[in-house]
Amino acid sequence: MRPHTAGSFFGVGSTGDDATHPLVGRSAELARLSHVLRRPLPAGVAISGDAGIGKTRLLAELANRAVKDGWAVESVTGAVSISSMPMGALTQLIPNKPPTFSDPAQFLAAIRDEFLRRHVGDRLLLVIDDAPRLDTVSAQFVAQLAVMGYCLVAYTARTGEPLAPPIEALARDQIVDEIVLGPLADSDIEVLIGTALEGPVDPVGL
């Protein structure tokens, strides 16, 4: 399967230096992302912070870097509209839903096998934007992939929003690294605005 680019996931533009929204003021976080891509599986990263702080942008940067390094990248976006629907998020990954099993464990195994069949021999990164919006079955699926080392898992979560227990356990069991984003420094905000406006910004006017 041809790897996706992060731009197609999150609408942040093309990969690399041409990204629509430049990433500034996150050198420490970028270094940690590079480390995550070198970790042996099972591994992953959780990116948390307040709304609008740049979680999705940083997740897209991880996906871009993975694609450039030869990884296959799959994505899921959590949403309120599907959070109460069993397998709601998984429909983004599994176009052909396997037959229903009375045993939930058998059902998840069938979904897993269908998903992994597309990525035999791939280094696989699964990115989940807005993980607190995953339905319970999808959360179990993601956690199973991570714990069993089938793929590297990366997700975003808004500070204070509860995660499904299987996802929460990934951090508790130290399978995923946790990156907590804080506000950008004023100087970084000036650079960001200046880049968007294609010119220098007078800090007095901010």
VOBA-1610 file (N, C-alpha, C; in pm, whole numbers, padded with zeros to 5 digits, always signed):
BEGIN
Met+00084-00119+00000Met+00000+00000+00000Met+00087+00124+00000Arg+00061+00220-00085Arg+00140+00341-00091Arg+00119+00424+00034Pro+00228+00467+00100Pro+00213+00547+00222Pro+00143+00679+00192His+00063+00725+00287His+00000+00856+00279His+00099+00963+00321Thr+00063+01088+00297Thr+00138+01199+00354Thr+00053+01265+00459Ala+00118+01329+00554Ala+00044+01391+00663Ala-00045+01503+00614Gly-00006+01568+00506Gly-00090+01675+00454Gly-00228+01626+00416Ser-00235+01504+00361Ser-00365+01451+00322Ser-00449+01415+00444Phe-00385+01390+00559Phe-00459+01360+00680Phe-00523+01485+00739Phe-00440+01587+00761Phe-00479+01695+00849Phe-00494+01830+00780Gly-00475+01836+00649Gly-00493+01962+00579Gly-00392+02067+00617Val-00270+02026+00648Val-00168+02123+00686Val-00073+02152+00571Gly-00112+02113+00449Gly-00028+02142+00335Gly+00057+02022+00299Ser+00155+02044+00215Ser+00241+01937+00168Ser+00345+01905+00272Thr+00421+01797+00247Thr+00523+01757+00341Thr+00643+01848+00333Gly+00724+01843+00440Gly+00852+01911+00437Gly+00840+02061+00453Asp+00937+02134+00390Asp+00949+02277+00411Asp+00835+02355+00349Asp+00755+02294+00263Asp+00646+02364+00196Asp+00516+02358+00274Ala+00518+02304+00396Ala+00396+02294+00475Ala+00332+02431+00491Thr+00200+02435+00481Thr+00129+02562+00487Thr+00152+02634+00618His+00151+02561+00728His+00172+02621+00859His+00310+02579+00910Pro+00407+02669+00908Pro+00542+02632+00952Pro+00542+02594+01100Leu+00631+02505+01133Leu+00642+02458+01271Leu+00759+02531+01336Val+00731+02619+01430Val+00836+02695+01496Val+00823+02677+01647Gly+00936+02695+01716Gly+00935+02691+01861Gly+00915+02555+01923Arg+00934+02449+01846Arg+00910+02313+01897Arg+01031+02224+01878Ser+01152+02279+01890Ser+01272+02200+01864Ser+01286+02083+01960Ala+01254+02105+02088Ala+01265+01996+02185Ala+01166+01885+02153Glu+01044+01924+02115Glu+00942+01824+02081Glu+00981+01748+01954Leu+01038+01818+01856Leu+01080+01752+01732Leu+01191+01650+01759Ala+01281+01684+01851Ala+01387+01589+01886Ala+01328+01463+01948Arg+01225+01480+02028Arg+01161+01363+02090Arg+01087+01280+01986Leu+01026+01344+01887Leu+00960+01270+01780Leu+01061+01186+01702Ser+01177+01246+01673Ser+01280+01171+01601Ser+01324+01049+01682His+01331+01065+01813His+01367+00952+01900His+01260+00843+01895Val+01133+00884+01894Val+01024+00786+01891Val+01033+00699+01766Leu+01067+00760+01652Leu+01077+00684+01527Leu+01192+00583+01530Arg+01283+00601+01622Arg+01398+00507+01631Arg+01379+00402+01740Arg+01272+00415+01820Arg+01251+00321+01928Arg+01208+00184+01875Pro+01251+00077+01940Pro+01197-00054+01903Pro+01053-00065+01949Leu+00975-00142+01875Leu+00835-00162+01912Leu+00826-00265+02026Pro+00725-00252+02112Pro+00613-00158+02107Pro+00654-00018+02153Ala+00601+00081+02083Ala+00637+00220+02114Ala+00530+00312+02057Gly+00536+00437+02099Gly+00443+00535+02047Gly+00461+00668+02118Val+00373+00763+02088Val+00381+00895+02149Val+00240+00951+02166Ala+00217+01016+02281Ala+00092+01085+02308Ala+00122+01234+02316Ile+00052+01313+02235Ile+00072+01458+02231Ile-00051+01524+02293Ser-00032+01593+02404Ser-00145+01654+02473Ser-00122+01804+02490Gly-00230+01875+02517Gly-00222+02019+02537Gly-00359+02081+02520Asp-00365+02211+02543Asp-00492+02282+02532Asp-00537+02291+02386Ala-00663+02326+02366Ala-00717+02342+02231Ala-00640+02450+02156Gly-00605+02420+02030Gly-00538+02518+01946Gly-00390+02537+01973Ile-00331+02452+02055Ile-00191+02469+02094Ile-00094+02415+01989Gly-00144+02333+01896Gly-00058+02280+01790Gly-00038+02130+01793Lys-00128+02058+01859Lys-00114+01912+01870Lys-00123+01844+01733Thr-00224+01882+01656Thr-00244+01819+01525Thr-00129+01851+01432Arg-00078+01973+01439Arg+00035+02011+01354Arg+00157+01929+01387Leu+00183+01905+01516Leu+00298+01824+01554Leu+00280+01679+01513Leu+00157+01628+01524Leu+00128+01492+01480Leu+00152+01479+01330Ala+00111+01580+01255Ala+00134+01579+01110Ala+00282+01580+01078Glu+00360+01653+01156Glu+00505+01656+01134Glu+00566+01519+01157Leu+00519+01449+01259Leu+00566+01312+01282Leu+00534+01224+01162Ala+00411+01235+01111Ala+00372+01155+00996Ala+00456+01189+00873Asn+00481+01318+00851Asn+00565+01360+00738Asn+00704+01299+00748Arg+00763+01306+00867Arg+00898+01253+00886Arg+00900+01102+00867Ala+00795+01035+00913Ala+00789+00890+00896Ala+00781+00853+00748Val+00698+00925+00673Val+00685+00898+00529Val+00820+00915+00459Lys+00890+01023+00492Lys+01021+01048+00431Lys+01121+00938+00464Asp+01101+00874+00580Asp+01192+00769+00625Asp+01147+00631+00579Gly+01043+00626+00495Gly+01001+00499+00437Gly+00892+00425+00511Trp+00832+00488+00612Trp+00722+00424+00684Trp+00594+00430+00602Ala+00507+00332+00623Ala+00368+00343+00579Ala+00290+00409+00693Val+00200+00502+00658Val+00128+00577+00761Val-00022+00565+00736Glu-00094+00526+00839Glu-00240+00521+00836Glu-00293+00617+00940Ser-00413+00669+00917Ser-00466+00770+01010Ser-00611+00743+01048Val-00643+00788+01168Val-00780+00786+01220Val-00805+00921+01285Thr-00923+00976+01265Thr-00962+01100+01332Thr-01084+01073+01417Gly-01071+01097+01548Gly-01185+01081+01636Gly-01286+01193+01615Ala-01414+01162+01635Ala-01519+01262+01617Ala-01637+01230+01706Val-01703+01334+01754Val-01820+01315+01840Val-01928+01235+01769Ser-01942+01256+01638Ser-02050+01192+01562Ser-02037+01041+01556Ile-01914+00989+01576Ile-01895+00843+01567Ile-01847+00784+01698Ser-01832+00865+01803Ser-01774+00815+01927Ser-01863+00715+01999Ser-01994+00718+01973Ser-02085+00622+02037Ser-02118+00504+01946Met-02056+00500+01829Met-02082+00395+01731Met-01971+00290+01738Pro-02001+00167+01777Pro-01897+00064+01781Pro-01826+00052+01646Met-01695+00055+01650Met-01612+00049+01530Met-01623+00176+01445Gly-01683+00281+01498Gly-01701+00401+01418Gly-01572+00452+01359Ala-01467+00460+01439Ala-01339+00510+01390Ala-01270+00408+01299Leu-01294+00279+01325Leu-01225+00176+01247Leu-01269+00173+01102Thr-01388+00226+01072Thr-01433+00226+00933Thr-01340+00308+00845Gln-01261+00398+00905Gln-01163+00476+00828Gln-01044+00390+00786Leu-01025+00277+00853Leu-00911+00190+00825Leu-00949+00062+00753Ile-01070+00013+00777Ile-01110-00118+00726Ile-01224-00100+00627Pro-01195-00093+00497Pro-01303-00075+00400Pro-01396-00196+00391Asn-01341-00315+00416Asn-01421-00437+00408Asn-01431-00497+00548Lys-01539-00466+00619Lys-01556-00515+00756Lys-01568-00667+00755Pro-01492-00736+00839Pro-01500-00882+00843Pro-01631-00928+00904Pro-01664-01057+00889Pro-01788-01109+00946Pro-01793-01088+01096Thr-01913-01073+01149Thr-01931-01054+01292Thr-01909-01185+01367Phe-01839-01175+01480Phe-01816-01290+01566Phe-01889-01266+01698Ser-01936-01374+01759Ser-02000-01358+01889Ser-01898-01325+01997Asp-01774-01368+01976Asp-01666-01341+02070Asp-01596-01211+02029Pro-01600-01106+02113Pro-01537-00979+02076Pro-01388-00993+02045Ala-01320-01084+02116Ala-01177-01102+02091Ala-01152-01155+01950Gln-01238-01248+01906Gln-01224-01301+01769Gln-01253-01192+01666Phe-01350-01107+01698Phe-01387-00999+01607Phe-01271-00902+01589Leu-01209-00860+01700Leu-01097-00768+01691Leu-00978-00832+01620Ala-00958-00961+01641Ala-00849-01030+01573Ala-00871-01032+01422Ala-00997-01051+01380Ala-01028-01051+01237Ala-01004-00913+01175Ile-01043-00808+01248Ile-01017-00672+01200Ile-00867-00647+01190Arg-00796-00688+01293Arg-00650-00670+01294Arg-00585-00739+01176Asp-00623-00863+01151Asp-00562-00939+01041Asp-00591-00873+00906Glu-00713-00824+00888Glu-00748-00756+00763Glu-00663-00630+00745Phe-00646-00556+00853Phe-00568-00432+00848Phe-00421-00460+00820Leu-00363-00556+00890Leu-00220-00584+00877Leu-00186-00651+00745Arg-00284-00716+00684Arg-00259-00781+00555Arg-00214-00679+00450Arg-00259-00556+00465Arg-00222-00451+00371Arg-00080-00401+00394His-00020-00438+00506His+00109-00379+00542His+00215-00482+00574Val+00210-00594+00507Val+00311-00697+00527Val+00448-00641+00487Gly+00542-00646+00578Gly+00676-00598+00548Gly+00696-00449+00569Asp+00590-00376+00601Asp+00600-00232+00622Asp+00640-00198+00765Arg+00713-00089+00780Arg+00719-00022+00910Arg+00596+00069+00914Leu+00510+00046+01010Leu+00377+00108+01008Leu+00359+00205+01124Leu+00315+00327+01091Leu+00279+00427+01190Leu+00129+00451+01180Leu+00060+00441+01294Leu-00083+00471+01301Leu-00100+00599+01381Val-00154+00702+01318Val-00174+00830+01387Val-00323+00850+01413Ile-00354+00895+01535Ile-00493+00916+01575Ile-00507+01059+01625Asp-00582+01140+01553Asp-00607+01276+01598Asp-00734+01278+01681Asp-00726+01337+01800Asp-00839+01347+01892Asp-00878+01209+01947Ala-00783+01144+02011Ala-00805+01009+02063Ala-00919+00997+02164Pro-00950+01101+02245Pro-01062+01086+02338Pro-01196+01061+02269Arg-01203+01085+02140Arg-01329+01064+02066Arg-01340+00925+02006Leu-01243+00839+02031Leu-01252+00702+01981Leu-01360+00625+02056Asp-01435+00545+01983Asp-01529+00456+02049Asp-01452+00343+02117Thr-01518+00271+02205Thr-01450+00171+02288Thr-01385+00061+02206Val-01455+00010+02103Val-01400-00099+02022Val-01278-00050+01945Ser-01285+00070+01889Ser-01171+00124+01816Ser-01052+00145+01909Ala-01079+00191+02031Ala-00971+00210+02128Ala-00903+00077+02162Gln-00983-00028+02178Gln-00927-00161+02204Gln-00840-00208+02088Phe-00885-00181+01968Phe-00811-00220+01848Phe-00676-00149+01843Val-00676-00018+01863Val-00553+00060+01860Val-00456+00013+01968Ala-00508-00006+02089Ala-00422-00050+02199Ala-00363-00188+02170Gln-00442-00276+02112Gln-00392-00410+02079Gln-00278-00402+01978Leu-00293-00320+01876Leu-00186-00304+01777Leu-00058-00254+01842Ala-00074-00157+01934Ala+00043-00099+01999Ala+00112-00198+02091Val+00034-00263+02177Val+00091-00354+02277Val+00161-00472+02211Met+00104-00521+02101Met+00161-00637+02034Met+00274-00599+01939Gly+00304-00469+01928Gly+00417-00426+01847Gly+00394-00433+01698Tyr+00268-00430+01654Tyr+00241-00436+01511Tyr+00267-00302+01443Cys+00258-00193+01518Cys+00283-00062+01460Cys+00320+00036+01571Leu+00378+00146+01530Leu+00402+00256+01621Leu+00275+00340+01624Val+00228+00375+01742Val+00102+00449+01757Val+00130+00589+01809Ala+00068+00689+01747Ala+00081+00828+01793Ala-00058+00890+01796Tyr-00087+00963+01905Tyr-00221+01022+01914Tyr-00217+01156+01985Thr-00322+01236+01960Thr-00338+01363+02030Thr-00456+01354+02125Ala-00450+01436+02230Ala-00560+01444+02326Ala-00557+01582+02391Arg-00674+01642+02404Arg-00682+01770+02472Arg-00665+01750+02622Thr-00591+01839+02685Thr-00567+01831+02829Thr-00699+01824+02905Gly-00709+01727+02995Gly-00826+01713+03080Gly-00935+01625+03025Glu-00927+01588+02897Glu-01029+01500+02840Glu-00994+01354+02869Pro-01089+01276+02918Pro-01059+01137+02951Pro-01039+01051+02826Leu-00948+00960+02836Leu-00922+00863+02731Leu-00987+00730+02766Ala-01020+00652+02664Ala-01070+00517+02689Ala-00962+00439+02765Pro-01001+00352+02859Pro-00902+00280+02939Pro-00792+00210+02859Pro-00822+00145+02745Pro-00712+00081+02671Pro-00607+00179+02622Ile-00649+00301+02583Ile-00555+00402+02537Ile-00479+00461+02656Glu-00550+00487+02762Glu-00488+00541+02883Glu-00380+00447+02935Ala-00402+00317+02921Ala-00305+00219+02972Ala-00174+00223+02895Leu-00174+00271+02770Leu-00051+00277+02692Leu+00051+00370+02757Ala+00003+00483+02810Ala+00094+00575+02880Ala+00131+00520+03017Arg+00033+00463+03087Arg+00060+00410+03220Arg+00163+00299+03216Asp+00159+00218+03110Asp+00253+00107+03096Asp+00380+00148+03023Gln+00395+00278+02999Gln+00514+00336+02937Gln+00542+00282+02798Ile+00437+00246+02727Ile+00451+00208+02587Ile+00463+00333+02501Val+00389+00437+02536Val+00399+00563+02462Val+00470+00668+02546Asp+00551+00750+02479Asp+00608+00868+02542Asp+00500+00976+02546Glu+00506+01063+02644Glu+00409+01170+02656Glu+00475+01306+02630Ile+00420+01380+02536Ile+00465+01516+02508Ile+00352+01612+02542Val+00375+01700+02635Val+00275+01799+02676Val+00316+01934+02616Leu+00232+01985+02528Leu+00264+02112+02461Leu+00220+02231+02546Gly+00310+02326+02562Gly+00278+02452+02627Gly+00268+02562+02523Pro+00236+02685+02565Pro+00225+02796+02470Pro+00360+02828+02407Leu+00357+02881+02286Leu+00478+02928+02221Leu+00529+03055+02289Ala+00660+03075+02285Ala+00718+03199+02333Ala+00676+03313+02240Asp+00676+03436+02294Asp+00635+03553+02214Asp+00720+03566+02088Ser+00850+03538+02099Ser+00938+03550+01983Ser+00901+03449+01875Asp+00859+03329+01916Asp+00818+03228+01818Asp+00686+03267+01752Ile+00597+03329+01829Ile+00471+03376+01771Ile+00498+03482+01666Glu+00593+03571+01692Glu+00630+03674+01594Glu+00679+03610+01465Val+00764+03507+01479Val+00815+03438+01360Val+00701+03372+01283Leu+00611+03308+01354Leu+00500+03238+01291Leu+00410+03335+01215Ile+00375+03446+01279Ile+00290+03545+01213Ile+00363+03609+01097Gly+00491+03638+01116Gly+00569+03699+01008Gly+00578+03610+00887Thr+00592+03479+00910Thr+00596+03385+00798Thr+00463+03381+00725Ala+00353+03381+00803Ala+00221+03378+00741Ala+00194+03504+00660Leu+00246+03619+00710Leu+00223+03747+00642Leu+00333+03778+00539Glu+00432+03687+00532Glu+00545+03704+00439Glu+00619+03834+00463Gly+00643+03864+00591Gly+00718+03983+00626Gly+00737+03994+00775Pro+00829+04080+00821Pro+00853+04095+00965Pro+00733+04156+01035Val+00723+04125+01164Val+00612+04174+01245Val+00667+04265+01354Asp+00604+04381+01375Asp+00641+04472+01483Asp+00581+04418+01612Pro+00663+04372+01708Pro+00608+04312+01831Pro+00522+04409+01910Val+00542+04539+01892Val+00461+04638+01963Val+00316+04631+01919Gly+00296+04587+01794Gly+00161+04584+01740Gly+00085+04458+01775Leu+00153+04362+01839Leu+00086+04236+01875Leu+00003+04252+02000
//
